[in-house]
Every structure is written in structure tokens, then in C-alpha cells.
Amino acid sequence: MSNEKLIRKFDKQAKVYEARRKKLTERVWREKLISCAKGRVLEVAVGAGANFHYYPKGIELTAVDFSLNKAKTAAADYGIDAEFQLSDVESLSFPDNSFDTIVSTLSFCGYENPGTVLDAFQKWCKHDGQILLMEHGISSNRLIGGMQTLVDPLFKKVVGCHFNREIIQILQSKLQINRIEHYMFGAVHLVWASPNK
Ligand SMILES: C[S@@+](CC[C@H](N)C(=O)[O-])C[C@H]1O[C@@H](n2cnc3c(N)ncnc32)[C@H](O)[C@@H]1O
């Protein structure tokens, strides 16, 4: 799928993400993870700003997405002073060691080359920095995982992202995982990681 088509798809879905943001969907998971953010923070694929409510005071946020329709409203709602960049995460660049915290929630299902994005995270994150992730992938339950694989082509076509990525393997191959929690039959993961350098 071309990037233009993908952006149009996510632009259309922005209303759904905004409604979820207002309902505080996934509140418990987001609160647990995002409350750990500190210092200079990069949030990639920020969507409608679903995490903004949970950031501790005093962080400096850079927020990136290639579809930024609703995130600025969320920042205003929660009094977050963010710098926004309308960009494809896969072609983004920052100087090395720029951030104390890098956040991604529900974005690694979408990238063409997730490993390359993680390589970039390692460079942009300070040596003693942290990478906070809430990602979904193939369930550890074989039956559910099989169903995810079956519907993956349709999911990709309709939603724009993959339903059955081997996300744990992908993350483990690139990052130092310090803590991980699994939910929803092992299909959703909260990850506290460090750059592997
Ligand atoms: C499922 S939503 C998740 C939004 C938000 N992070 C959350 O937790 O609710 C995926 C978001 O990733 C963005 N996205 C997907 N691929 C991207 C890319 N290559 N570059 C920038 N943004 C991307 C979409 O525009 C969309 O806002």
C-alpha cells in the first residue's frame, strides 16, 4: 500500500482514535507505562494524543505522526506544550542521544521495517535513556494466533497495520528489555526497555 493511501486511511481513522482518547481507553496500561516518562520525550505515531493525559508534569515532548489531525487538540486539552512534526517515522532523523525517553504505543504493527525504526530509536535515545512501548502482535495462544494470521491480510487492508507480527522477537532482537508485561492472551505487551549500546 502506498504511503499516500495509508495516510488517507489513518486520517479517516483519526476520529475513532480521538473518541478512544476521550474515553480513556486502555487507561490502566497507558497510566502504568507513560507515567515513567521523563526529560526530553519523543513520542512516535502519536495518533490523537491518547497518551497525553498520562505524562508527568515537566516533560518536554516532541510528537511525530504522518497524520496529525487530532493530536494538537489533545495537547491543548491537557495543557501539553509539544513540538509536533508531521513526518513518516521511517524517514525521520534526529541527532544521536537526543532523548531521555522514547514512547511508542500501538505503532510497530504498522511500519514497513520495524527493525529499522528500532535501530533509529537506539541512536536517538541517550545511553541511560529509556524506551517505553505498548505494542500488540501475535497471541501466545495458538488458536488465537492462528486466527490472527488468517485475518491479517484483511486487517492490513482495512485498518492499515498487521495483526500477527512477531513483536516480542522483533523487540528482543534490538533492545535491552528490562521489564515486560503481557495481556490479552499474550497479544498486548507493555515494555520498559533500554537502548542496546
Ligand atoms: C493505531 S494508531 C496508534 C495511535 C496512538 N499511538 C495510540 O496509542 O492510540 C497508529 C498511528 O500510527 C501512525 N503511523 C503509522 N505508520 C506511521 C509512519 N510510518 N509514520 C508516522 N506515523 C505512522 C498513524 O497515522 C496512526 O496515527
The ligand as an SDF file (V2000), in Angstrom:
LIG
                    3D

 27 29  0  0  0  0  0  0  0  0999 V2000
   -3.1320    2.5050   15.8180 C   0  0  0  0  0  0  0  0  0  0  0  0
   -2.7300    4.2120   15.7680 S   0  0  0  0  0  0  0  0  0  0  0  0
   -1.9960    4.4390   17.3550 C   0  0  0  0  0  0  0  0  0  0  0  0
   -2.0380    5.8740   17.8040 C   0  0  0  0  0  0  0  0  0  0  0  0
   -1.5130    6.1430   19.2100 C   0  0  0  0  0  0  0  0  0  0  0  0
   -0.1060    5.8860   19.3020 N   0  0  0  0  0  0  0  0  0  0  0  0
   -2.2730    5.3660   20.2690 C   0  0  0  0  0  0  0  0  0  0  0  0
   -1.6590    4.6960   21.0910 O   0  0  0  0  0  0  0  0  0  0  0  0
   -3.5130    5.4500   20.2810 O   0  0  0  0  0  0  0  0  0  0  0  0
   -1.3800    4.2230   14.6680 C   0  0  0  0  0  0  0  0  0  0  0  0
   -0.8510    5.6130   14.3670 C   0  0  0  0  0  0  0  0  0  0  0  0
    0.4110    5.4280   13.7230 O   0  0  0  0  0  0  0  0  0  0  0  0
    0.5320    6.3740   12.6960 C   0  0  0  0  0  0  0  0  0  0  0  0
    1.5200    5.8240   11.7590 N   0  0  0  0  0  0  0  0  0  0  0  0
    1.5200    4.5870   11.2050 C   0  0  0  0  0  0  0  0  0  0  0  0
    2.6030    4.4240   10.4370 N   0  0  0  0  0  0  0  0  0  0  0  0
    3.3050    5.5860   10.5130 C   0  0  0  0  0  0  0  0  0  0  0  0
    4.5160    6.0450    9.9380 C   0  0  0  0  0  0  0  0  0  0  0  0
    5.2330    5.2540    9.1240 N   0  0  0  0  0  0  0  0  0  0  0  0
    4.9360    7.2910   10.2220 N   0  0  0  0  0  0  0  0  0  0  0  0
    4.2140    8.1020   11.0430 C   0  0  0  0  0  0  0  0  0  0  0  0
    3.0620    7.7400   11.6220 N   0  0  0  0  0  0  0  0  0  0  0  0
    2.6160    6.4910   11.3640 C   0  0  0  0  0  0  0  0  0  0  0  0
   -0.8760    6.5380   12.1470 C   0  0  0  0  0  0  0  0  0  0  0  0
   -1.0380    7.7530   11.4720 O   0  0  0  0  0  0  0  0  0  0  0  0
   -1.6990    6.4440   13.4140 C   0  0  0  0  0  0  0  0  0  0  0  0
   -1.9040    7.7180   13.9730 O   0  0  0  0  0  0  0  0  0  0  0  0
  1  2  1  0
  2  3  1  0
  2 10  1  0
  3  4  1  0
  4  5  1  0
  5  6  1  0
  5  7  1  0
  7  8  2  0
  7  9  1  0
 10 11  1  0
 11 12  1  0
 11 26  1  0
 12 13  1  0
 13 14  1  0
 13 24  1  0
 14 15  1  0
 14 23  1  0
 15 16  2  0
 16 17  1  0
 17 18  1  0
 17 23  2  0
 18 19  1  0
 18 20  2  0
 20 21  1  0
 21 22  2  0
 22 23  1  0
 24 25  1  0
 24 26  1  0
 26 27  1  0
M  CHG  2   2   1   9  -1
M  END
$$$$
